[in-house]
């Protein structure tokens, strides 16, 4: 920042700019190797835009039908790039490094047996 720019800033604006500079430095320091770079651009001291890559996982059963699709549509309409995928959690687990496939299958078998036993208790044969 040049000397003339810092002289033209009010003390409040200079404090805001100092905070934003410190925040940007912290973002750079905390960035992992595989993360997309966070960027801060400014057209004026009060106009700051920050870009982040965000991963969010939602369970469709937690929302009324159509809400997630409407959210994706609203984000896309406002210019936010969205990559929405419908993935089966157990298929994703199988692909993770370090997850033992045999143990995962045993867990799935035990869960299926428990669900069957619970259904039998709730809805006994007539």
CORPE-V313759 format. One record per backbone hydrogen bond with DSSP energy under -0.5 kcal/mol. NH is the residue of the N-H (numbers start at 1). CO is the residue of the C=O. E is the energy in kcal/mol with one decimal. If there is no record, write none. Layout:
BEGIN
nh co e
NH CO E
NH CO E
END
This chain:
BEGIN
nh co e
6 2 -1.9
7 3 -1.9
8 4 -1.5
9 5 -0.8
14 10 -2.9
15 11 -1.9
16 12 -2.2
17 13 -2.9
18 14 -2.4
19 15 -2.2
20 16 -2.6
21 17 -2.6
22 18 -2.3
23 19 -2.5
24 20 -2.6
25 21 -2.3
26 22 -2.2
27 23 -2.3
28 24 -2.2
29 25 -2.1
30 26 -2.1
31 27 -0.9
31 28 -0.5
35 32 -1.0
39 51 -0.7
41 49 -1.3
43 47 -0.8
44 47 -0.7
47 44 -1.1
48 46 -0.8
49 41 -1.6
51 39 -1.3
54 52 -0.6
56 54 -0.5
58 56 -0.5
60 58 -0.6
62 59 -2.5
63 60 -1.4
67 64 -2.0
70 66 -2.3
71 67 -2.3
72 68 -2.4
73 69 -2.4
74 70 -2.4
75 71 -2.3
76 72 -2.5
77 73 -2.5
78 74 -1.4
79 76 -1.5
80 75 -2.5
81 79 -0.6
84 82 -0.5
85 83 -0.5
87 85 -0.8
89 87 -0.6
91 88 -0.7
92 88 -1.9
93 89 -2.5
94 90 -1.9
95 91 -0.9
95 92 -0.8
96 92 -0.7
96 93 -1.1
99 96 -1.6
100 98 -0.6
101 99 -0.6
104 100 -2.3
105 101 -2.3
106 102 -2.3
107 103 -2.3
108 104 -2.4
109 105 -2.6
110 106 -2.5
111 107 -2.5
112 108 -2.4
113 109 -2.3
114 110 -2.3
115 111 -2.5
116 112 -2.3
117 113 -2.4
118 114 -2.6
119 115 -2.5
120 116 -2.1
121 117 -1.8
122 118 -2.5
123 119 -2.7
END
